[in-house]
């Protein structure tokens, strides 16, 4: 069961977007602690807006389309209204770390240097960092042309563009036909001039770890394994785990980068092997409710270092805490070819807390503590029951305006930006 925890003082917090599952979960953690939360997003009907914890909503320009306009909007908002903390809950940190002094003049914020953020944000940069620190990853090659890519491929493999979120810019290639299709899609978008990663496919359990650092010192850590996947490879069901070796590796990464703020990594645990293989990095918190329910409030740590504090390190989170995201579970059911009766069965088990959900806590739409979160959940269930084929469009519709893509990343990184 989700329980409220009192904050030492009530803060006014601004979330940099409201469309992601991470923003929606951060909203719950902040609201339960008694903080006042504002959200800005280009979508007036974004996921985080369906919460009783939202104080105000601010419709802003899309980061992907016009990062300069998004930055002006944020600066104007901070200049005209008082906020204690700005939480760059998703990829907006890439932009905000580019102009740290301009942002920090009006609000508390925790971000690393832009160069370090760019290293962690880029799949190429993170792969090089792993090599530099001698940390394990799948066999990896970098290709900058069609010929180099074809020469590097060993089926099955993963092909990844440097910039990509929620499985965008990622292809699982099992044969020559899939390789040709991936190349066509790559060349239709950005091409290969910036380089793409070609990694051997590794079978195993997918896990994620989240951490908060204060100038290179690890303050909070949590890890969980994926029990079942939802839309776009996201987590539909999770279980918290203890991974001391991953904790040590993440601490090394954060110390090397002198990281300040939140950092998350994805990794694979191959069968019968204890050594994780790191496959991705997100310079932010990813769905922080799992950690919260397992006893580590990473959002509170992030708030405190944003205010300039240096809090004591948090204790380890509890292992064996099971959670789920009902919307992801329903979308995953439909995307796997589920028929109407399958979606109905999944909905009933979720509602009744039966079957695989018997000892699991909902983390994305916690209706018992936030009744308004039922709106997107019920709408998703109804639409998928009527037409399961809508799952793909529901999972991707409106997604991306708040994210950094290859084009906006180049604009932000340009010497003439801002």
Residue pairs with C-beta under 8 A, 6 or more apart in sequence:
1 361
1 368
2 28
2 32
2 293
2 361
2 366
2 368
2 369
3 32
4 32
4 33
4 34
4 369
5 32
5 33
5 297
5 300
6 33
6 34
7 33
7 34
7 35
7 300
10 34
10 35
10 36
11 35
11 36
11 84
11 85
11 303
12 35
12 36
12 38
12 55
12 82
12 83
12 84
12 85
13 30
13 35
13 36
13 37
13 38
13 83
13 84
13 85
13 86
13 87
13 303
14 37
14 38
14 39
14 40
14 77
14 78
14 83
14 85
14 86
14 87
14 107
15 23
15 26
15 27
15 37
15 38
15 39
15 40
15 48
15 87
15 89
16 40
16 74
16 86
16 87
16 88
16 89
16 90
16 92
16 93
16 96
17 23
17 39
17 40
17 41
17 46
17 48
17 63
17 89
17 90
17 92
17 402
18 24
18 27
18 39
18 40
18 41
18 43
18 46
18 47
18 48
18 49
18 57
19 41
19 43
19 46
19 47
19 48
19 398
19 399
19 401
19 402
20 47
20 48
20 89
20 90
20 402
21 47
21 234
21 287
21 325
21 328
21 364
22 89
22 90
22 284
22 285
22 286
22 287
22 288
23 39
23 46
23 47
23 48
23 89
23 90
24 47
24 48
24 51
24 364
24 365
24 373
25 287
25 288
25 289
25 363
25 364
26 87
26 89
26 285
26 288
26 299
27 37
27 39
27 48
27 51
27 53
27 54
28 51
28 53
28 289
28 363
28 366
28 369
28 370
28 373
29 288
29 289
29 292
29 297
29 299
29 300
30 37
30 53
30 299
31 37
31 51
31 52
31 53
31 370
32 53
32 369
33 297
33 299
33 300
35 303
36 55
37 53
37 54
37 55
38 54
38 55
38 56
38 57
38 58
38 83
39 46
39 48
39 49
39 54
39 56
39 57
39 58
40 57
40 58
40 59
40 60
40 73
40 74
40 77
41 48
41 49
41 57
41 58
41 59
41 60
41 402
42 59
42 60
42 61
42 62
42 63
42 401
42 402
43 398
43 401
43 402
44 57
44 59
47 376
48 54
49 57
50 372
50 373
50 375
50 376
51 370
51 372
51 373
52 370
52 371
52 372
53 370
58 73
58 77
60 70
60 73
60 74
61 69
61 70
61 73
62 70
62 401
62 402
63 70
63 91
63 92
63 95
63 401
63 402
63 403
63 404
63 408
64 400
64 401
64 402
64 403
64 404
64 405
64 407
64 408
65 401
65 408
67 95
67 404
67 408
67 411
67 412
67 417
68 411
68 417
68 418
70 92
70 95
71 95
71 96
71 99
71 418
74 86
74 96
74 103
75 102
75 103
75 106
78 86
78 103
78 106
78 107
79 106
83 106
83 107
84 107
84 108
84 307
85 107
85 108
85 109
85 303
85 306
85 307
86 96
86 103
86 107
86 108
86 109
86 306
87 109
87 299
87 302
87 303
87 306
88 96
88 109
88 111
88 261
88 284
89 284
89 285
90 284
90 402
90 403
91 121
91 165
91 284
91 402
91 403
91 404
92 402
93 111
93 117
93 261
93 283
93 284
94 117
94 118
94 121
94 283
94 404
94 409
94 412
95 404
95 412
96 103
96 109
96 111
97 111
97 112
97 113
97 114
97 117
98 114
98 412
98 413
98 417
98 418
99 418
100 109
100 111
100 113
100 114
102 418
103 109
108 303
108 306
108 307
108 308
109 306
110 214
110 260
110 261
110 262
110 302
110 305
110 306
111 117
111 260
111 261
112 120
112 257
112 258
112 259
112 260
112 261
112 283
113 258
116 257
116 258
116 259
117 283
118 125
118 413
119 125
119 126
119 128
119 129
119 257
120 126
120 129
120 257
120 259
120 263
120 281
120 282
120 283
121 163
121 281
121 283
121 404
121 409
122 162
122 163
123 160
123 161
123 162
123 163
123 164
123 197
123 280
123 281
124 142
124 162
124 194
124 195
124 197
125 162
126 278
126 280
126 281
127 137
127 140
127 142
127 197
129 253
129 256
129 257
130 136
130 137
130 278
131 137
132 256
133 252
133 253
133 256
135 249
135 252
135 253
135 278
136 275
136 276
136 277
136 278
137 199
137 277
137 278
137 279
138 158
138 199
138 200
138 201
138 202
138 268
138 277
138 279
139 199
139 200
140 197
140 198
140 199
140 200
141 152
141 197
141 198
141 199
142 195
142 196
142 197
142 198
143 149
143 151
143 152
143 192
143 195
143 196
143 198
144 192
144 193
144 194
144 195
144 196
145 192
146 183
146 187
146 192
148 192
149 159
149 183
149 192
149 196
149 198
150 179
152 198
153 159
153 173
153 179
153 198
154 200
155 173
155 174
155 175
155 176
155 179
156 172
156 173
156 174
156 201
157 173
157 198
157 199
157 200
157 201
158 170
158 171
158 172
158 173
158 197
158 198
158 199
158 200
158 201
158 279
159 170
159 171
159 173
159 182
159 186
159 196
159 197
159 198
159 199
160 169
160 170
160 171
160 196
160 197
160 199
161 169
161 170
161 186
161 189
161 190
161 194
161 196
161 406
162 194
162 195
162 196
162 197
162 406
163 169
163 404
163 405
163 406
163 409
164 170
165 282
165 403
165 404
166 232
166 233
166 234
166 399
167 232
167 233
168 400
171 178
171 181
171 182
171 185
172 178
172 201
173 179
173 182
186 192
186 196
189 406
190 406
194 406
199 279
202 268
202 270
202 277
203 268
203 270
203 271
204 268
204 269
204 270
204 271
204 273
204 277
205 225
205 226
205 268
205 269
206 225
206 226
206 229
206 266
206 267
206 268
207 223
207 224
207 225
207 226
207 241
207 243
207 246
207 266
207 267
207 268
207 269
207 276
208 223
208 224
208 226
208 235
208 264
208 265
208 266
208 267
208 286
209 221
209 222
209 223
209 243
209 246
209 247
209 250
209 264
209 265
209 267
210 221
210 222
210 223
210 262
210 263
210 264
210 285
210 286
210 288
210 291
210 298
211 218
211 219
211 220
211 221
211 222
211 250
211 251
211 254
211 262
211 263
211 264
211 298
212 218
212 219
212 220
212 261
212 262
212 263
212 285
212 298
212 301
212 302
212 305
213 219
213 254
213 259
213 260
213 261
213 262
213 263
214 260
214 305
214 310
214 311
215 258
215 259
215 260
216 254
216 255
216 257
216 258
216 259
216 260
217 254
217 255
217 313
218 247
218 250
218 251
218 254
218 255
218 313
219 301
219 305
219 311
219 312
219 313
219 314
220 291
220 296
220 297
220 298
220 301
220 313
220 314
221 247
221 250
221 251
221 296
221 314
221 316
221 317
222 240
222 290
222 291
222 294
222 296
222 298
222 317
223 240
223 241
223 242
223 243
223 246
223 247
223 317
224 235
224 238
224 239
224 240
224 241
224 290
224 294
224 323
225 238
225 239
225 241
225 269
226 235
226 237
226 238
227 236
227 237
227 238
227 239
227 322
227 356
228 235
228 236
228 237
228 329
228 332
228 356
229 235
229 236
229 332
230 236
230 325
230 327
230 328
230 329
230 331
230 332
231 328
231 331
231 332
231 335
231 391
231 394
231 395
232 395
232 396
234 325
234 328
235 287
235 325
235 328
236 324
236 325
236 328
236 329
236 332
237 322
237 323
237 324
237 325
237 329
237 356
237 357
237 360
238 290
238 322
238 323
238 324
239 320
239 321
239 322
239 323
240 290
240 291
240 293
240 294
240 317
240 318
240 319
240 320
240 321
240 322
240 323
241 319
242 316
242 319
243 276
245 274
245 275
245 276
246 265
246 267
246 276
249 276
249 278
250 263
250 265
253 259
253 263
253 265
253 281
254 263
260 305
261 283
261 284
261 302
261 305
262 283
262 284
262 285
262 298
262 302
263 281
263 282
263 283
263 284
264 281
264 282
264 283
264 284
264 285
264 286
265 278
265 280
265 281
265 282
266 278
266 279
266 280
266 281
266 282
267 276
267 277
267 278
267 279
268 276
268 277
268 279
269 276
269 277
270 277
285 298
285 299
285 302
287 325
287 363
287 364
288 298
288 299
289 323
289 363
289 364
289 366
290 321
290 323
290 363
291 297
291 298
291 317
292 298
292 299
293 321
293 323
293 361
293 363
294 317
294 318
294 319
294 321
295 315
295 317
295 318
296 314
296 315
296 316
296 317
297 314
298 314
301 311
301 314
304 311
305 311
321 361
322 359
322 360
322 361
323 360
323 361
323 362
323 363
324 350
324 357
324 360
324 361
324 362
324 363
325 362
325 363
325 364
325 365
326 350
326 362
326 364
326 365
326 377
327 364
327 365
327 376
327 377
327 380
328 364
329 346
329 350
330 343
330 346
330 347
330 350
330 380
330 381
330 384
331 380
331 384
331 391
331 394
331 395
333 342
333 343
333 346
333 384
334 342
334 343
334 384
334 388
334 389
334 390
334 391
335 391
335 392
335 395
338 346
338 388
339 388
340 385
340 386
340 388
342 388
343 381
343 384
343 385
343 388
344 385
347 381
347 385
348 354
349 355
349 356
349 357
350 357
350 362
353 360
364 373
365 373
365 374
365 376
365 377
366 373
367 373
367 374
367 377
380 394
383 390
383 394
384 390
384 391
384 394
404 412
411 417
